Amino acid sequence: MHFEQLLKTASDRPVRVALIGTGEFGLSLISQARRVDGIDIVAAVDPDLNRVGSGLAALDIDHSHCQNRSQALQAVESDRLALLGSADDVFDLPVEMIVEATGSPEVGAQHALQAIEAGIGVTMVSKEAECVVGPILAHKARKAGVPYTLVEGDQPALLISLISRTRALGLPIVCVGKSSEYDFVFDPDSGTTTWTSETTSSPNLIDIWSLDGDTASRLESRSGLLSELPQRTVPDFCEMLLVSNATGIKPDRPDFHAPMTRAVELPSIYIPKHDGGVLDSAPAIDVFNCLRRPDEASFAGGVFVVVEWADSASGELFRGKGIPSSPDGKYGLIYNPSHLLGVEAPMSIMAAARLSNTSVDQNYRPVVDLTARAATDLKAGRVLDIVGTRHAIPDLEPLLTPAVAVGDDTPLPYYMAVGAKLARPVRAGEFITRGHLATPLPASLSALRAEQDVVFS
């Protein structure tokens, strides 16, 4: 694929973009956009103007702090990036696309809806909103004739692209997924394993470094040895929900297998049980924890597809060329081991605005929901607040369960419960439902979800 030729229309007429939410992802997008002919970031929105202003100054990006639409228009006309503290005036600016990157379920949904109603396309980065109401927003955008897309640089769109390419090539898909965000790095010399800044003693891991013998037993032993380190995180579930809704591929189990495994072992693990793997059904979607030595390449946040080769001869051919394959040559691994945040995002924006090529199509619909089950007994009056940087509510277990209409007794989408107070106790093992809550659901999110439940019933 010759991407410069494909995106020439954007090079000839750059896409004007407003960025809403200027964190790590947003700043990397602004920085990279200066090098891309087909995109022009004309405005950025963030409540912390001092932080963003300092970041833009460090990048040597000419910008103006603007208090209203008039000042923002003057900045845009002077080729200065308009920096705003609120998105209220963005939808009246001469922009074709917004990039919604606030990370807020309620606010992200509001911004996307405002853009669509203003005839502006949406590039959705805020998966917390997307996992609750993405299909109805995409549906509304199609009816309004504006593009709606997820963003490359984040794993969902990258995996959807990899799945699409694999399907176009006629390769039967057995499993798809991603690695968790951070590798588990085992140092044989010290007998320790490190995950981000946490390190645990694991000298016996060397004894089960290979999958010789019973695969399921080995994986269970590895997980047990590293049980002090987090092996399932909410963002991973959220991201794979988007892929499931876009492709129809469902999880094999609601809590994922989440094996602790080396990348080369994937085509021996993510295959049917009758062939020695862990899957009860295929194709399936899952998340694995990448186990590696310090001298091995990272797979942190990468995406993969396990396929069935056409025949044993093909399997032997590819294995001989270094493509990870199962020992019998029946299954193989196709993968992208990295995601580049805002550096890759311009591709999605230009393709959506100039080619009407988006990461989700008319088949994008609710397949699964990210729901929450109490991991321990919860008392009445407990506020379900997110704690830390992983967008997770303590004491709740994330799961991917079949998508159902929101009701008083049905599992409530995870990010609809954020900030709510419990009206009554919840026993360990119970799903959080609307009936458990003493506070109303977020207004925009609730209205959009109710509409989604009707449209896709």
FENHUUR-V732609 format. One record per backbone hydrogen bond with DSSP energy under -1.0 kcal/mol. CO is the residue of the C=O (numbers start at 1). NH is the residue of the N-H. Records with the same first field share a line. If there is no record, write none. Layout:
CO=NH ; NH
//
This chain:
1=3
2=6
3=7
5=8
7=11
8=12
9=13
15=40
16=96 ; 97
17=42 ; 43
18=99
19=45
20=101
23=27
24=28
25=29
26=30
27=31
28=32
29=33
32=35
33=36
36=39
38=15
40=17
42=82
43=19
44=84
45=21
47=49
48=52
49=53
50=54
51=55
52=56
53=57
54=58
55=59
56=61
57=60
62=81
64=83
68=72
69=73
70=74
71=75
72=76
73=77
74=78
75=80
76=79
81=64
82=44
83=66
84=46
87=90
89=92
90=93
93=95
96=121
97=18
98=123
99=20
100=125 ; 126
104=108
105=109
106=110
107=111
108=112
109=113
110=114
111=115
112=116
113=117
114=118
115=120
116=119
121=98
122=149
123=100
125=127
126=129 ; 130
127=131
129=132 ; 133
130=134
133=137
134=138
135=139
136=140
137=141
138=142
139=143
140=144
141=146
147=122
149=124
151=154
153=341
154=158
155=159
156=160
157=161
158=162
159=163
160=164
161=165
162=166
163=167
164=168
165=169
166=171
167=170
172=308
174=284
175=306
176=286
177=304
178=288
180=301
184=292
185=194
187=191 ; 192
191=202
192=187
193=200
194=185
195=198
198=195
200=193
202=205
203=206
204=207
205=208
214=218
215=219
216=220
217=221
218=222
219=223
220=224
221=225
222=226
224=227
226=229
233=237
234=238
235=239
236=240
237=241
238=242
239=243
240=244
241=245
242=246
243=247
244=248
245=365
250=285
253=256
254=400
259=289
261=291
262=265
263=266
265=268 ; 269
266=270
269=271 ; 278
271=279
272=275 ; 277
273=276
279=273
284=176
286=178
288=180
289=261
290=184
292=186
293=296
299=302
302=179
303=336
304=177
305=334
306=174 ; 175
307=332
311=315
312=316
313=317
314=318
315=319
316=320
318=323
319=322
324=333
326=329
330=309
331=326
332=307
334=305
336=303
340=343
341=344
344=347
345=349
346=350
347=351
348=352
349=353
350=354
351=355 ; 357
361=364
367=403
369=401
370=414
371=399
372=432
373=397
374=429
378=426
379=382
382=422
383=385
384=419
392=387
393=396
395=375
397=373
399=371
401=369
407=434
408=435
413=416
414=417
417=420
420=384
421=438
422=381
426=378
427=430
430=374
432=412
433=436
434=437
436=423
442=446
443=447
444=448
445=449
446=450
447=451
448=452
449=453
450=454
451=455
452=456
454=457
//
